[in-house]
């Protein structure tokens, strides 16, 4: 009888192990399924709520575009427009907003289509050209088409700014009248640009992308964003959460793969966008955080200085990384005001 007992015991152990295995699979799957089936986006923090309620909306081709337009300094007629980066929003400019309103008559920022509090249509072919048209439409909406404007841009916004510069230099219908352009950390040159792994996966893998965009959660996001901030200038938990909230608003995580096609667009239209940088007469400045893993030092800035000889450059402290306006707002503002007062 002992043999039978042992067999029974073995099969029970096997069954138990199997059950244990299923429990593990279940425990792993439950959160994934929950995310896939849709976890409601996080509530807006007080700070983000305040930013949102201070903004307005205008319509572009039937979509709602969120923007902020603050009237500032009275003795000035100067207008400044701020263009944010990927995957964040106009809230990236919050730390330098008030000082800018003390210097400029109007301070304007928008959330690009697919970002922040703006509409995030899907499916949709997002493009740099369309985002430039969004900016032109906003400027027209605000009655500023003939007014000289100063552009400040970061990351994804840099490329949008270059398209706006191209249209302005080519005298295209609807173009902005540019007084100056200040760029900051961004992949202007495909050859010195190193996108993050997740960006590459989302951009190029058609079957993985919809799964990955749904499975991207706060932890993955926080790690990814944390890697492009310097070690001493990391966002607080609240700031990470605000970035994540802006991304998740209107299901923005589900359009990341479509938006990321801009990396391919930069390569395809390099001649157009790098070309205008080298040929324009609009005053140019670059504010650069040198610890940037996406656009590494010194390769990026050497190439920039070699190609864009008319531009002036500010290199911030060695521990400042990819988000200079958030990591070193004071350094950013000082560099910017020096530039604005130099021409």
VEXBABA-885289 format. One record per residue (C-alpha): residue in one letter; x, y, z. Coordinates in steps of 0.5 Angstrom, whole numbers, plus 500, padded with zeros to 3 digits. Layout:
<vexlums>
VEXLUM  code   xx   yy   zz
VEXLUM     a    X    Y    Z
...
</vexlums>
This chain:
<vexlums>
VEXLUM  code   xx   yy   zz
VEXLUM     x  500  500  500
VEXLUM     x  506  505  501
VEXLUM     x  507  505  494
VEXLUM     x  500  508  493
VEXLUM     x  500  513  498
VEXLUM     x  507  516  495
VEXLUM     x  504  516  489
VEXLUM     x  498  520  491
VEXLUM     x  502  524  496
VEXLUM     x  506  526  489
VEXLUM     x  500  528  485
VEXLUM     x  498  532  491
VEXLUM     x  504  536  491
VEXLUM     x  504  536  484
VEXLUM     x  497  539  484
VEXLUM     x  499  544  489
VEXLUM     x  505  546  486
VEXLUM     x  501  547  479
VEXLUM     x  496  551  483
VEXLUM     x  501  555  487
VEXLUM     x  504  557  480
VEXLUM     x  497  559  477
VEXLUM     x  496  563  483
VEXLUM     x  503  567  481
VEXLUM     x  500  567  474
VEXLUM     x  494  570  477
VEXLUM     x  497  575  481
VEXLUM     x  502  578  476
VEXLUM     x  496  578  471
VEXLUM     x  491  581  475
VEXLUM     x  494  588  475
VEXLUM     x  496  588  468
VEXLUM     x  489  586  466
VEXLUM     x  486  592  471
VEXLUM     x  491  597  467
VEXLUM     x  489  594  460
VEXLUM     x  482  594  462
VEXLUM     x  483  601  464
VEXLUM     x  485  604  471
VEXLUM     x  482  611  471
VEXLUM     x  487  617  471
VEXLUM     x  490  620  477
VEXLUM     x  486  626  480
VEXLUM     x  489  633  479
VEXLUM     x  494  635  485
VEXLUM     x  492  642  487
VEXLUM     x  498  645  484
VEXLUM     x  496  642  477
VEXLUM     x  489  644  478
VEXLUM     x  491  651  479
VEXLUM     x  495  651  473
VEXLUM     x  489  648  469
VEXLUM     x  484  653  472
VEXLUM     x  488  659  470
VEXLUM     x  488  656  462
VEXLUM     x  484  657  457
VEXLUM     x  482  652  451
VEXLUM     x  482  654  443
VEXLUM     x  479  650  438
VEXLUM     x  484  647  432
VEXLUM     x  481  643  427
VEXLUM     x  475  641  432
VEXLUM     x  480  639  437
VEXLUM     x  481  643  444
VEXLUM     x  488  645  445
VEXLUM     x  490  648  452
VEXLUM     x  494  654  453
VEXLUM     x  496  659  458
VEXLUM     x  496  666  457
VEXLUM     x  499  671  462
VEXLUM     x  499  679  462
VEXLUM     x  505  681  465
VEXLUM     x  510  687  465
VEXLUM     x  506  693  463
VEXLUM     x  512  697  460
VEXLUM     x  513  692  455
VEXLUM     x  510  690  449
VEXLUM     x  514  683  448
VEXLUM     x  511  677  447
VEXLUM     x  514  670  449
VEXLUM     x  511  663  447
VEXLUM     x  514  657  451
VEXLUM     x  514  650  447
VEXLUM     x  514  644  452
VEXLUM     x  518  637  451
VEXLUM     x  516  630  450
VEXLUM     x  512  627  454
VEXLUM     x  510  632  459
VEXLUM     x  506  639  458
VEXLUM     x  506  646  459
VEXLUM     x  507  645  466
VEXLUM     x  514  644  465
VEXLUM     x  515  652  465
VEXLUM     x  511  653  471
VEXLUM     x  518  654  475
VEXLUM     x  520  660  471
VEXLUM     x  513  663  469
VEXLUM     x  512  668  474
VEXLUM     x  519  671  473
VEXLUM     x  518  671  466
VEXLUM     x  511  675  467
VEXLUM     x  515  680  470
VEXLUM     x  519  681  464
VEXLUM     x  514  680  458
VEXLUM     x  508  683  457
VEXLUM     x  505  677  455
VEXLUM     x  507  670  457
VEXLUM     x  504  664  453
VEXLUM     x  505  657  453
VEXLUM     x  500  651  450
VEXLUM     x  500  643  451
VEXLUM     x  501  640  444
VEXLUM     x  496  636  441
VEXLUM     x  496  629  444
VEXLUM     x  500  632  451
VEXLUM     x  497  635  457
VEXLUM     x  490  638  458
VEXLUM     x  489  638  450
VEXLUM     x  485  633  446
VEXLUM     x  489  626  445
VEXLUM     x  486  624  439
VEXLUM     x  487  616  437
VEXLUM     x  488  613  432
VEXLUM     x  492  620  429
VEXLUM     x  498  621  425
VEXLUM     x  502  626  430
VEXLUM     x  507  630  426
VEXLUM     x  511  636  428
VEXLUM     x  508  640  422
VEXLUM     x  501  639  425
VEXLUM     x  504  642  432
VEXLUM     x  507  648  428
VEXLUM     x  500  649  425
VEXLUM     x  497  649  432
VEXLUM     x  502  654  434
VEXLUM     x  501  658  428
VEXLUM     x  493  658  430
VEXLUM     x  494  660  437
VEXLUM     x  498  666  435
VEXLUM     x  492  668  430
VEXLUM     x  487  666  435
VEXLUM     x  490  671  440
VEXLUM     x  491  676  435
VEXLUM     x  499  676  435
VEXLUM     x  500  674  428
VEXLUM     x  504  681  426
VEXLUM     x  507  682  433
VEXLUM     x  514  680  434
VEXLUM     x  515  674  438
VEXLUM     x  520  670  442
VEXLUM     x  520  663  442
VEXLUM     x  523  658  448
VEXLUM     x  523  651  447
VEXLUM     x  525  644  450
VEXLUM     x  526  637  447
VEXLUM     x  520  636  442
VEXLUM     x  518  643  442
VEXLUM     x  525  645  439
VEXLUM     x  523  641  433
VEXLUM     x  517  644  433
VEXLUM     x  520  651  433
VEXLUM     x  525  649  428
VEXLUM     x  519  648  423
VEXLUM     x  516  655  425
VEXLUM     x  523  658  424
VEXLUM     x  523  655  417
VEXLUM     x  516  657  415
VEXLUM     x  518  664  418
VEXLUM     x  524  665  414
VEXLUM     x  521  662  408
VEXLUM     x  515  667  409
VEXLUM     x  510  662  408
VEXLUM     x  502  664  409
VEXLUM     x  500  664  417
VEXLUM     x  508  664  419
VEXLUM     x  510  667  426
VEXLUM     x  514  674  426
VEXLUM     x  520  671  430
VEXLUM     x  524  676  434
VEXLUM     x  528  671  437
VEXLUM     x  529  663  439
VEXLUM     x  532  660  445
VEXLUM     x  533  652  444
VEXLUM     x  534  648  450
VEXLUM     x  536  640  451
VEXLUM     x  533  637  445
VEXLUM     x  535  632  439
VEXLUM     x  536  637  434
VEXLUM     x  541  632  431
VEXLUM     x  539  625  430
VEXLUM     x  547  623  430
VEXLUM     x  548  625  437
VEXLUM     x  541  623  439
VEXLUM     x  540  617  444
VEXLUM     x  532  616  445
VEXLUM     x  531  611  451
VEXLUM     x  529  604  450
VEXLUM     x  522  605  451
VEXLUM     x  521  610  446
VEXLUM     x  525  606  441
VEXLUM     x  520  600  443
VEXLUM     x  514  604  442
VEXLUM     x  516  608  436
VEXLUM     x  518  602  432
VEXLUM     x  514  596  434
VEXLUM     x  507  596  431
VEXLUM     x  505  590  435
VEXLUM     x  508  591  442
VEXLUM     x  506  598  442
VEXLUM     x  499  598  444
VEXLUM     x  501  593  449
VEXLUM     x  506  597  452
VEXLUM     x  503  604  452
VEXLUM     x  497  600  456
VEXLUM     x  502  597  461
VEXLUM     x  506  603  462
VEXLUM     x  505  605  469
VEXLUM     x  507  610  474
VEXLUM     x  513  606  477
VEXLUM     x  516  605  469
VEXLUM     x  514  612  468
VEXLUM     x  518  615  474
VEXLUM     x  524  611  473
VEXLUM     x  524  613  466
VEXLUM     x  524  620  467
VEXLUM     x  528  620  473
VEXLUM     x  534  618  469
VEXLUM     x  534  624  465
VEXLUM     x  534  629  471
VEXLUM     x  541  630  474
VEXLUM     x  542  626  481
VEXLUM     x  541  632  485
VEXLUM     x  536  635  482
VEXLUM     x  531  630  481
VEXLUM     x  523  631  481
VEXLUM     x  520  631  488
VEXLUM     x  514  625  488
VEXLUM     x  509  630  488
VEXLUM     x  512  633  481
VEXLUM     x  513  626  478
VEXLUM     x  506  625  480
VEXLUM     x  504  631  476
VEXLUM     x  508  629  470
VEXLUM     x  504  622  470
VEXLUM     x  498  626  471
VEXLUM     x  499  630  465
VEXLUM     x  501  624  461
VEXLUM     x  495  620  463
VEXLUM     x  490  626  462
VEXLUM     x  485  624  456
VEXLUM     x  489  617  456
VEXLUM     x  495  620  453
VEXLUM     x  499  614  455
VEXLUM     x  495  611  449
VEXLUM     x  498  616  444
VEXLUM     x  505  615  446
VEXLUM     x  507  611  440
VEXLUM     x  504  615  435
VEXLUM     x  507  621  438
VEXLUM     x  514  618  438
VEXLUM     x  514  618  430
VEXLUM     x  517  625  431
VEXLUM     x  524  621  432
VEXLUM     x  523  618  425
VEXLUM     x  521  625  422
VEXLUM     x  527  629  425
VEXLUM     x  531  624  421
VEXLUM     x  527  624  415
VEXLUM     x  527  632  415
VEXLUM     x  534  633  418
VEXLUM     x  536  638  412
VEXLUM     x  530  642  413
VEXLUM     x  531  643  420
VEXLUM     x  538  643  421
VEXLUM     x  539  647  415
VEXLUM     x  534  653  417
VEXLUM     x  538  653  424
VEXLUM     x  545  654  420
VEXLUM     x  542  659  415
VEXLUM     x  537  664  419
VEXLUM     x  538  671  421
VEXLUM     x  534  670  427
VEXLUM     x  538  671  434
VEXLUM     x  539  664  437
VEXLUM     x  541  662  443
VEXLUM     x  542  655  446
VEXLUM     x  541  653  454
VEXLUM     x  544  646  455
VEXLUM     x  544  642  461
VEXLUM     x  551  638  460
VEXLUM     x  549  631  464
VEXLUM     x  543  630  459
VEXLUM     x  544  622  457
VEXLUM     x  539  624  451
VEXLUM     x  544  629  448
VEXLUM     x  550  627  451
VEXLUM     x  556  632  453
VEXLUM     x  561  634  449
VEXLUM     x  558  631  443
VEXLUM     x  552  635  442
VEXLUM     x  554  642  444
VEXLUM     x  561  641  440
VEXLUM     x  556  639  434
VEXLUM     x  551  645  435
VEXLUM     x  557  650  436
VEXLUM     x  560  647  429
VEXLUM     x  554  647  425
VEXLUM     x  550  653  428
VEXLUM     x  556  659  429
VEXLUM     x  551  665  429
VEXLUM     x  548  662  436
VEXLUM     x  550  664  443
VEXLUM     x  550  658  448
VEXLUM     x  550  657  455
VEXLUM     x  552  651  459
VEXLUM     x  549  650  466
VEXLUM     x  552  647  472
VEXLUM     x  555  640  470
VEXLUM     x  550  636  474
VEXLUM     x  544  639  470
VEXLUM     x  541  634  466
VEXLUM     x  535  634  460
VEXLUM     x  530  638  464
VEXLUM     x  534  645  465
VEXLUM     x  528  649  466
VEXLUM     x  526  645  472
VEXLUM     x  532  643  475
VEXLUM     x  536  650  475
VEXLUM     x  530  655  474
VEXLUM     x  535  661  476
VEXLUM     x  540  659  472
VEXLUM     x  536  658  466
VEXLUM     x  532  665  467
VEXLUM     x  539  668  468
VEXLUM     x  542  665  461
VEXLUM     x  535  667  458
VEXLUM     x  535  674  460
VEXLUM     x  542  675  458
VEXLUM     x  541  673  451
VEXLUM     x  534  677  451
VEXLUM     x  538  683  453
VEXLUM     x  544  682  448
VEXLUM     x  541  684  441
</vexlums>
